[in-house]
Amino acid sequence: MWRIESARLIAGLARVVGDVGLAEELAQDALVIALERWPEDGVPDIPGAWLMATAKHRAIDQLRRRTRYQSKLQELGREYETRQDTREAETDARLDDHIGDDLLRLIFTACHPVLSTEARVALTLRLLGGLTTDEIARAFLAAEPTVAQRIVRAKRTLTAKKVPFEMPAPAELTDRLGSVLEVIYLIFNEGYAATAGPDWTRPDLCQEALRLGRVLAGLMPGEAEVHGLVALMEIQASRMRARLGPAGEPVLLLDQDRRLWDRLLIRRGLAALARAEALGGTFGPYALQAALAACHARAHTARDTDWGRIAALYAVLAWVSPSPVVELNRAVAVGMAEGPAAGLALADALSAERALEGYAMLPAVRGDLLARLGRMAEARREFERAAALTRNERERTIFLNRAATCTHPAP
């Protein structure tokens, strides 16, 4: 119940008290009271309403203490009671406002650019996902005290910088929305392909990112990039079952049993992509990536994949959102559409990119293209280099297995 209701509670309280940290404390107080009373009194018929009412009373108590303190300082005398009653009535009314607006404000506050990327991710999972500090730490293979400090510092920064609990101005909306989408997709990506550790995927993080994306799409139905991100995550999540073999080993895209792909998620993703298209305008990076994912989703077999279209979409994505990683993905697509020599030429051109130093996928891509050209000794060295660079144990096994197969020239 806390997972379901916590974001709504914190959002409603934050608008009133003007402090995300204090709002979370008040909501946590309501949870503690519930843990004390519900075992004796029973679970209320509408638990969410009970939690909101309890949190509301805690907020009013806070307001009373603030007002009493101010009244003593300012010697308001009789005027204090009138002002207190008025403020309490205003608090009641404001807490009962439309909760969707509050959730949207909370999303934009938790993902504010004044915070580091790591802090935005942790705070979003804490405030909007209801995850405990321990759960966030385990999801990202970080020490729990480190994550706890990250969250505490994030809330202090929001207070110190006097970040208002409100929607960004229209002139700021595009950049601020980009920060929100980045956080949600970072959470999804860590679940889809874990950066480090023994697991190839962490489905719980994917589900949390999907939930946040769907909530955001419901709150901002006129934003094409929001629908684009949801489409991308839905389609990628549809492959989760097929990405692991019987022993938990990774199965790469072209080797997956597509009968295991979740057709419902694919339909949802294609529908979200259609909504993005219907809104018109130029596709942003998430909608373009969703269009790329849709090419795979529409192909019933790996051989049916329209690699020419995928390569063309990557060229557009590289223009809209320039990145060495995008160029590397384009090299893969060109290698499939035009042959490994063409793909290798693009991959080789990226070897001097400083941003790709230490990035395991660059030697892995080169290794695959070299193997397809029959240059097995070179391919083996590239796969061994990729294995040395990755921090994910499952991925390392993939690269070492590929290196072991590079012993004879390709037929």
Helices and strands as residue ranges (DSSP letters): H 2-17, H 20-41, H 47-74, H 79-95, H 99-110, H 117-127, H 133-139, H 144-160, H 170-192, E 196-197, H 203-219, H 224-237, G 240-243, G 253-255, G 258-260, H 263-278, H 285-298, G 302-304, H 307-320, H 324-338, H 340-348, G 354-356, H 361-372, H 376-389, E 391-392, H 393-405
